[in-house]
Amino acid sequence: MASLQFWDYVVLVIILSVSSMIGIYYRLSGGKQKTTKEYLMADQSMSALPVSFSLMASFMSAVTLMGVSNESYHHGIMFCIINLAYVISTPIAAYLYLPVFYRMRTTSVYEYLERRFGHSTRLAASLAFSIQMILYMGIVLYAPALALEAVAGLNKFSAIVIIGLVCTFYSTIGGMKAVLITDVFQSLLMFAAIFSVIAVSAIKAGGMQAIWRAAVNTGRADIIEVSLDPTIRHTWWGLIVGGIITYMSLYCVNQTQIQRLLSVRSLKGAQAALWWNLPLLICLSFSTLFSGLAIYHYYRDCDPVKEGRISRGDQLMPLFALDTMGQYPGLCGLFVSGIFSASLSTVSSAVSSLAAVTVEDYIKPIYKMWFKRPMIETNTTLPSKFMAFIYGIVCVALAFGAGSLGGVLQASLTIFGVVGGPLLAIFTLGMFTVKANQRGVLLGLIIGLFFSFKIGFGGPKPPATTLPLSTESCRIITNETSLMTETLESQIDDSFFDTIVASTTMNTITDPSEKIEYFWLYRLSYLWLSVLGFIITFTTGYALSRLLEYFNLADNYQIYTDISRKIIDCDLFIPPLSQKLRTEVISEESDRLNWLIS
């Protein structure tokens, strides 16, 4: 099997060095990262374009680049329908949720939950987010390192250490400005990696028409599944509804994304960043899906997994790069740099957001409780940098431990669905309703998380079926090797295409003649995980809030700005509801004055 050459390593070293130099530049320029506002919020002085690239790169990790191509290779391009969900969700995020956070301009989005419900809700949501991101950081480093080691001979441990240390270095010393600018640079490398795969395949295939023709002939271009059955893996309804909830959980209320949006100079600029992010997301989605078709065309007569060259589908893209790009000096290195950059951008985003949450939600409250006074601004920068460094090291440690923990890989992806839906629900309860209260919301969150975890991690679950794959032109392999490969395929779920959610599968081998009955909820498409979590948390949270209020077991005093509880803090609600409440307050005040005059 081919391996990386000298010029490939040269390209890789240069690109990693550029990311590090960006961190050094922002450490030595401007305010030199001496204030928390500059370190965590980029002085709230960024323009829309770099932030839009960062929004895209924050969750488009190497798992996405390798996994989405694997998706279209094995299942076709039906996944492209999720882009409609992005189009529908962007105005919701830009004009309903974002203005609420922008009015507050807080470093941690969970401060909103404290103002709206109370400290307990803030702490519960913050802890859920922290666990979610810490688990995910491990897979973001481990998955690409494992794939590159398997096909390129690039030492897994070296890859983890290099990515982890470079990311920790520029994130710690350069702050949010360095993270945002390196995200732009790394986004371009991600696109370069994808386009290089498509270009090389098109050259070898004699044009893109041949690639598309092979996809059409094997059913990989079909996008006509419109069934309402939620157990079907991909349908228009599942992709649109599930995609909307998933997008909103990330771009409406997620600390990582909101922190970037709040670094923009104005609300209109932040909204523009969301709109610029949309074509970038769509372009990456379609190009990565097409790269999977390009890889399929190359291996259409000899599937590498069935042949035994690789053990899982997410190794297809790096294998293709090594098989086809070796004749172009440095091109394979550019591809590997794109994979590394995808991991760097995601990990740096997680490190920055976790540092912000830790300082704002944990360190500051503890300091205030211990010293009986709030922590002054000049004393918060050092803890922020220290926590960024610590989270970078934790990320590397988790990546090293991911291999021995086995199921944590799929579990850390599934947690995006099971945590994202309930977290979106409690923010939505706060912004869209006046009657929701802390006790009801907390009970709803607990119930929603319980059901989401039960459905997400419960099993056994049916394995995903793939489109036909051929081995007619493969080398002759032994029956033993063939059996080993088939066993690996039965044990590993290749639905490794979404950085946000994934479905876990049964990890035991069963007799093919034995018919297995799967519980209905475990047969649901992974796309409905976040939807169920959202619906259960929202409905139970609102119903319990009203019930507890009826029995005088909970109240809503946090939303009032006066002791008599007559003036509502309208800034806590989405603009239409906020405007309605303001109108009601003005009307009531006008009626009161008229009554006094009369």
ZIDA-V257893 format. One record per residue. N is the residue number from 1. RES is the residue in one small letter. PHI is phi as a letter, one per 30 degrees, with the letter a starting at -180 (none if undefined). OMEGA is omega in degrees with one decimal (NA if undefined). Layout:
((N:RES:PHI:OMEGA) (N:RES:PHI:OMEGA))
This chain:
((1:m:none:-179.0) (2:a:d:178.4) (3:s:b:179.7) (4:l:d:-179.6) (5:q:c:-175.5) (6:f:e:-176.5) (7:w:d:175.8) (8:d:d:178.3) (9:y:d:177.4) (10:v:d:179.1) (11:v:d:-179.0) (12:l:d:-179.8) (13:v:d:-179.7) (14:i:d:-175.9) (15:i:d:176.6) (16:l:d:178.8) (17:s:d:178.7) (18:v:d:178.2) (19:s:d:179.5) (20:s:d:-179.4) (21:m:d:176.8) (22:i:d:176.8) (23:g:d:179.2) (24:i:d:-179.2) (25:y:e:-177.3) (26:y:d:172.4) (27:r:d:-175.0) (28:l:c:-177.2) (29:s:c:177.1) (30:g:h:179.4) (31:g:d:177.4) (32:k:h:174.1) (33:q:h:-177.4) (34:k:c:178.9) (35:t:c:178.7) (36:t:d:179.8) (37:k:d:178.9) (38:e:d:-173.7) (39:y:d:-175.9) (40:l:c:-175.0) (41:m:b:178.3) (42:a:h:-179.8) (43:d:i:-178.1) (44:q:h:-173.7) (45:s:b:-175.0) (46:m:d:174.7) (47:s:d:-171.5) (48:a:d:-170.5) (49:l:d:178.5) (50:p:d:178.8) (51:v:d:178.6) (52:s:d:175.9) (53:f:d:-179.0) (54:s:d:177.3) (55:l:e:179.2) (56:m:d:-174.3) (57:a:d:-173.0) (58:s:e:-178.8) (59:f:c:175.9) (60:m:c:-174.1) (61:s:d:177.1) (62:a:d:175.6) (63:v:e:178.8) (64:t:d:-177.6) (65:l:e:-179.3) (66:m:d:-174.1) (67:g:d:179.4) (68:v:d:175.4) (69:s:d:176.2) (70:n:d:178.1) (71:e:d:-178.5) (72:s:d:176.3) (73:y:d:-174.5) (74:h:c:-170.8) (75:h:b:-177.9) (76:g:j:-171.1) (77:i:c:179.1) (78:m:e:-177.8) (79:f:d:-178.2) (80:c:d:-179.1) (81:i:d:-179.5) (82:i:d:178.3) (83:n:d:174.3) (84:l:d:176.9) (85:a:d:177.9) (86:y:d:-179.9) (87:v:d:-179.5) (88:i:d:-172.0) (89:s:d:-175.4) (90:t:e:177.6) (91:p:d:176.9) (92:i:d:179.5) (93:a:d:-173.2) (94:a:d:-169.7) (95:y:c:177.1) (96:l:c:-175.4) (97:y:d:-173.8) (98:l:e:180.0) (99:p:e:179.3) (100:v:d:179.2) (101:f:d:-176.5) (102:y:d:176.7) (103:r:d:-178.0) (104:m:d:-179.3) (105:r:h:179.0) (106:t:c:178.4) (107:t:d:178.5) (108:s:c:179.4) (109:v:d:-176.3) (110:y:d:171.9) (111:e:d:176.1) (112:y:e:-178.1) (113:l:d:176.9) (114:e:d:178.9) (115:r:d:-176.8) (116:r:d:-175.2) (117:f:c:-177.4) (118:g:k:-174.3) (119:h:d:-177.8) (120:s:d:178.9) (121:t:d:177.6) (122:r:d:-177.5) (123:l:d:-178.7) (124:a:d:-179.3) (125:a:d:-179.9) (126:s:d:178.5) (127:l:d:178.6) (128:a:d:178.3) (129:f:d:-177.5) (130:s:d:178.7) (131:i:d:179.3) (132:q:e:-175.1) (133:m:d:179.1) (134:i:d:177.6) (135:l:d:-175.7) (136:y:d:-179.8) (137:m:e:-179.6) (138:g:d:-179.0) (139:i:d:-179.6) (140:v:d:176.8) (141:l:d:-171.0) (142:y:d:-173.3) (143:a:e:179.0) (144:p:d:178.4) (145:a:d:178.8) (146:l:d:-179.0) (147:a:d:-179.0) (148:l:d:177.0) (149:e:d:-175.6) (150:a:d:-172.9) (151:v:c:-174.5) (152:a:c:-178.0) (153:g:i:178.7) (154:l:d:-173.7) (155:n:e:-176.6) (156:k:e:-177.4) (157:f:d:177.3) (158:s:d:-179.8) (159:a:d:-180.0) (160:i:d:-178.6) (161:v:d:-178.1) (162:i:d:-178.7) (163:i:d:-177.2) (164:g:d:-176.9) (165:l:d:178.1) (166:v:d:-179.8) (167:c:d:179.3) (168:t:d:-177.8) (169:f:d:-174.4) (170:y:d:176.7) (171:s:d:-176.7) (172:t:d:-174.4) (173:i:d:-173.8) (174:g:c:178.0) (175:g:i:-174.6) (176:m:d:179.3) (177:k:d:178.5) (178:a:d:179.4) (179:v:d:-178.5) (180:l:d:-177.1) (181:i:d:176.3) (182:t:d:176.1) (183:d:d:177.5) (184:v:d:179.6) (185:f:e:-177.7) (186:q:d:176.0) (187:s:d:178.6) (188:l:d:177.8) (189:l:d:176.7) (190:m:d:177.8) (191:f:d:179.4) (192:a:d:179.2) (193:a:d:-178.9) (194:i:d:-177.4) (195:f:d:177.2) (196:s:d:176.8) (197:v:d:-179.0) (198:i:d:-177.0) (199:a:d:-179.1) (200:v:d:179.2) (201:s:d:179.4) (202:a:d:177.8) (203:i:d:-178.3) (204:k:d:-178.9) (205:a:d:-177.1) (206:g:i:178.1) (207:g:k:-178.3) (208:m:d:178.7) (209:q:d:179.5) (210:a:d:177.9) (211:i:d:-178.4) (212:w:d:-179.9) (213:r:d:177.9) (214:a:d:178.5) (215:a:d:179.9) (216:v:d:-177.1) (217:n:d:-178.3) (218:t:c:177.6) (219:g:i:-178.1) (220:r:d:178.4) (221:a:c:-177.8) (222:d:d:177.1) (223:i:b:-170.9) (224:i:c:-177.3) (225:e:d:-177.7) (226:v:c:-178.3) (227:s:d:175.1) (228:l:d:-178.4) (229:d:d:-177.2) (230:p:d:178.4) (231:t:d:175.3) (232:i:d:-169.6) (233:r:e:-179.3) (234:h:b:170.4) (235:t:b:177.2) (236:w:e:-177.4) (237:w:d:-179.8) (238:g:d:-178.5) (239:l:d:-178.1) (240:i:d:-178.7) (241:v:d:178.4) (242:g:d:178.6) (243:g:d:178.6) (244:i:d:-179.6) (245:i:d:179.3) (246:t:d:179.0) (247:y:d:-177.8) (248:m:d:178.5) (249:s:d:-179.6) (250:l:c:-171.8) (251:y:c:179.1) (252:c:c:-171.6) (253:v:b:-177.4) (254:n:d:-177.5) (255:q:e:-176.5) (256:t:e:-177.1) (257:q:d:-179.6) (258:i:d:178.3) (259:q:e:177.2) (260:r:d:-178.6) (261:l:d:179.2) (262:l:d:176.6) (263:s:d:179.0) (264:v:d:-172.2) (265:r:d:-173.6) (266:s:b:178.3) (267:l:d:179.4) (268:k:d:177.2) (269:g:d:178.5) (270:a:d:176.8) (271:q:d:176.4) (272:a:d:178.2) (273:a:d:176.4) (274:l:d:179.5) (275:w:d:176.1) (276:w:d:178.4) (277:n:d:-175.8) (278:l:d:178.5) (279:p:d:176.7) (280:l:d:177.6) (281:l:d:-177.6) (282:i:d:178.6) (283:c:d:179.1) (284:l:d:-179.2) (285:s:d:-177.5) (286:f:d:-179.0) (287:s:d:179.4) (288:t:d:175.0) (289:l:d:179.7) (290:f:d:177.1) (291:s:d:175.8) (292:g:d:175.7) (293:l:d:178.2) (294:a:d:178.3) (295:i:d:178.4) (296:y:d:179.6) (297:h:e:-178.8) (298:y:d:-177.2) (299:y:c:-171.7) (300:r:d:-179.3) (301:d:c:179.5) (302:c:a:-179.7) (303:d:d:-176.2) (304:p:d:179.0) (305:v:d:179.1) (306:k:d:178.1) (307:e:d:179.5) (308:g:j:179.8) (309:r:d:176.4) (310:i:b:-174.3) (311:s:c:-177.5) (312:r:a:-172.1) (313:g:d:-177.4) (314:d:d:173.8) (315:q:c:-175.9) (316:l:d:-175.4) (317:m:d:176.9) (318:p:d:176.7) (319:l:d:178.8) (320:f:d:-179.7) (321:a:e:-178.6) (322:l:d:-178.9) (323:d:d:-169.9) (324:t:c:-171.9) (325:m:c:-176.7) (326:g:e:-177.9) (327:q:d:179.2) (328:y:c:-175.5) (329:p:e:176.5) (330:g:i:-176.5) (331:l:d:177.8) (332:c:d:175.7) (333:g:d:176.2) (334:l:d:178.1) (335:f:d:179.5) (336:v:d:177.2) (337:s:d:176.1) (338:g:d:177.1) (339:i:d:178.0) (340:f:d:-178.0) (341:s:d:177.6) (342:a:d:177.0) (343:s:d:-179.4) (344:l:e:-176.6) (345:s:d:-178.9) (346:t:d:-178.7) (347:v:d:-180.0) (348:s:d:177.2) (349:s:d:179.6) (350:a:d:179.9) (351:v:d:-178.9) (352:s:d:-178.1) (353:s:d:178.4) (354:l:d:177.0) (355:a:d:179.6) (356:a:d:-179.4) (357:v:d:-178.0) (358:t:d:-179.5) (359:v:d:-174.3) (360:e:d:-172.4) (361:d:c:-176.7) (362:y:c:-173.3) (363:i:d:-178.8) (364:k:d:177.1) (365:p:d:178.8) (366:i:d:178.4) (367:y:d:-179.1) (368:k:d:179.4) (369:m:d:-175.5) (370:w:d:-174.1) (371:f:c:177.6) (372:k:i:175.4) (373:r:a:-179.5) (374:p:d:177.6) (375:m:d:-179.4) (376:i:d:-172.7) (377:e:e:-176.0) (378:t:d:-179.0) (379:n:c:-175.6) (380:t:c:-177.1) (381:t:d:-179.1) (382:l:d:175.2) (383:p:e:178.4) (384:s:d:178.6) (385:k:d:179.9) (386:f:d:-179.5) (387:m:d:175.6) (388:a:d:178.3) (389:f:d:-178.9) (390:i:d:-179.5) (391:y:d:174.6) (392:g:d:178.8) (393:i:d:177.7) (394:v:d:179.0) (395:c:e:178.6) (396:v:d:-179.7) (397:a:d:179.0) (398:l:d:178.9) (399:a:d:177.7) (400:f:d:-178.8) (401:g:d:-174.8) (402:a:d:-178.0) (403:g:d:-178.4) (404:s:d:-179.1) (405:l:d:173.5) (406:g:h:-172.7) (407:g:d:-178.7) (408:v:d:-179.7) (409:l:d:177.9) (410:q:d:-178.3) (411:a:d:-177.6) (412:s:d:175.0) (413:l:d:179.9) (414:t:d:-176.4) (415:i:d:174.5) (416:f:d:179.0) (417:g:d:-173.9) (418:v:d:177.9) (419:v:c:-176.0) (420:g:d:-179.8) (421:g:d:177.8) (422:p:d:178.9) (423:l:d:175.8) (424:l:d:-177.1) (425:a:d:-176.5) (426:i:d:173.4) (427:f:d:179.5) (428:t:d:175.5) (429:l:e:-179.3) (430:g:d:-173.2) (431:m:d:-173.0) (432:f:c:-178.9) (433:t:b:177.0) (434:v:c:-171.6) (435:k:d:-178.9) (436:a:d:179.2) (437:n:b:-170.3) (438:q:d:-176.5) (439:r:d:178.4) (440:g:d:-179.5) (441:v:d:178.9) (442:l:d:176.6) (443:l:d:176.8) (444:g:d:178.9) (445:l:d:179.6) (446:i:d:-179.9) (447:i:d:-179.7) (448:g:d:178.3) (449:l:d:180.0) (450:f:d:-179.3) (451:f:d:-179.8) (452:s:d:178.4) (453:f:d:179.9) (454:k:d:-179.6) (455:i:d:-176.1) (456:g:d:-175.1) (457:f:c:179.3) (458:g:d:-179.9) (459:g:a:8.0) (460:p:d:178.7) (461:k:b:-179.3) (462:p:d:177.9) (463:p:d:178.9) (464:a:d:176.9) (465:t:d:-178.0) (466:t:c:173.9) (467:l:d:-175.0) (468:p:e:176.6) (469:l:b:-174.6) (470:s:c:174.3) (471:t:b:-171.3) (472:e:d:179.7) (473:s:c:-178.0) (474:c:d:170.8) (475:r:d:177.5) (476:i:d:180.0) (477:i:b:-176.8) (478:t:d:177.8) (479:n:d:-179.4) (480:e:d:178.9) (481:t:d:178.9) (482:s:d:179.6) (483:l:d:179.5) (484:m:d:-179.5) (485:t:d:178.9) (486:e:d:178.4) (487:t:d:177.9) (488:l:d:-179.6) (489:e:d:-178.7) (490:s:d:-176.6) (491:q:c:-171.7) (492:i:c:175.1) (493:d:d:-178.0) (494:d:d:177.4) (495:s:d:-172.6) (496:f:c:-166.5) (497:f:c:-174.7) (498:d:c:178.9) (499:t:d:-172.7) (500:i:c:-177.5) (501:v:b:175.2) (502:a:a:-179.7) (503:s:c:176.3) (504:t:d:-178.6) (505:t:b:-179.5) (506:m:d:-176.1) (507:n:c:177.6) (508:t:c:-179.9) (509:i:c:-177.5) (510:t:c:177.3) (511:d:d:-177.2) (512:p:e:-178.8) (513:s:d:-178.6) (514:e:d:-179.6) (515:k:d:-177.0) (516:i:c:175.5) (517:e:c:-179.1) (518:y:c:175.3) (519:f:e:-171.4) (520:w:e:-178.6) (521:l:d:179.0) (522:y:d:176.9) (523:r:c:179.4) (524:l:d:174.0) (525:s:d:179.7) (526:y:e:-178.5) (527:l:d:-177.4) (528:w:c:180.0) (529:l:e:-177.9) (530:s:d:179.6) (531:v:d:178.7) (532:l:d:178.4) (533:g:e:178.7) (534:f:d:-176.5) (535:i:d:-178.3) (536:i:d:-178.8) (537:t:d:-177.4) (538:f:d:-176.2) (539:t:d:-180.0) (540:t:d:178.7) (541:g:d:-179.7) (542:y:d:-178.8) (543:a:d:179.8) (544:l:d:176.5) (545:s:d:179.9) (546:r:d:-179.9) (547:l:d:179.6) (548:l:d:177.1) (549:e:d:-179.4) (550:y:d:-179.4) (551:f:c:178.5) (552:n:h:178.9) (553:l:c:178.3) (554:a:a:175.9) (555:d:b:-173.0) (556:n:b:-171.2) (557:y:d:-175.9) (558:q:d:-174.5) (559:i:d:-178.4) (560:y:c:-179.3) (561:t:c:-179.8) (562:d:b:-177.2) (563:i:d:-178.1) (564:s:d:177.6) (565:r:h:176.8) (566:k:c:-177.1) (567:i:c:-178.5) (568:i:d:174.5) (569:d:d:-173.2) (570:c:d:-179.5) (571:d:d:-178.4) (572:l:d:-172.2) (573:f:b:-179.8) (574:i:d:-173.8) (575:p:e:179.8) (576:p:d:179.1) (577:l:d:178.5) (578:s:d:179.0) (579:q:d:178.6) (580:k:d:179.9) (581:l:d:178.3) (582:r:d:178.6) (583:t:d:179.1) (584:e:d:179.2) (585:v:d:179.4) (586:i:d:179.9) (587:s:d:179.1) (588:e:d:179.8) (589:e:d:178.8) (590:s:d:178.1) (591:d:d:-179.3) (592:r:d:179.3) (593:l:d:178.4) (594:n:d:179.8) (595:w:d:179.6) (596:l:d:-179.6) (597:i:d:-179.0) (598:s:d:NA))
